[in-house]
Amino acid sequence: MSQKDKINIQQLPKHIAIIMDGNGRWAKEKGEDRLFGHLHGVESVRNIVEGAAELGIQYLTLYAFSTENWDRPAYEVTGLMELLVETIRKEVPTLNKNNIRLHVIGDINMLPESARKELDEAIQETSKNSGLNLIMALSYSSRWEINTAIKNIAEDVKANKLQPEAINQQVIQQYLCTAEFPDPELMIRTSGEYRISNFLLYQLAYAELHFTNTLWPDFRKENLYEAILDYQSRERRFGKTSEQVKS
């Protein structure tokens, strides 16, 4: 029996975020180049996006490329950007077929023009879809996001568009990249690392964290189901006592 059959569809997380880690190690274990791992990681993306859509997950955010990743060897960065352009071009028909809408968060201006062009076209071509919202975090880091938000808030205060006393959590959220989306309830990280790596630091305040030793190219729907079952086994208290939640 699949783990999927054990999932309570009435208690699905609305938003799942995933740190897709382990492509390089997966390739190294096979005596291959790191880009070989990234190429096979795309298969996992397809599989997990399909699995999330089938379940009825509303939002799925994938941490695909961080601002810190620009410091990797030039050949790897170039290869990743080429893979990004090629993948987006190929996947748009499938996204439309499955009613999936694409979004992108991050410092997109740092991406090559070819990648920005493909992303813009894909976002436009899927904009009418009403199923799963697939959010790709590209050239993204949470500290960059928060720093940018603070600057924009300061500019609006200076221009008398915003009063300091009006700033609260809701206002801050509107200045983040994820203003259109609810906060993730479940964050998954693959490859056995136990850290958040500058990913959605503000938004993950009350998310349940699930860590797995599975490397990203080996991560499939059954692994996703296991993470969701782990999420559903937990009591989400949001600062309250267990007795308060149950009552």
PyMOL commands that set and color helices and strands:
alter all, ss='L'
color gray80, all
select helices_A, chain A and resi 3-6+9-11+23-29+34-55+67-71+74-97+108-110+113-125+142-158+164-166+169-174+216-218+221-232+242-246
alter helices_A, ss='H'
color red, helices_A
select strands_A, chain A and resi 15-19+59-66+101-105+133-140+186-189+208-211
alter strands_A, ss='S'
color yellow, strands_A
deselect
rebuild
show_as cartoon
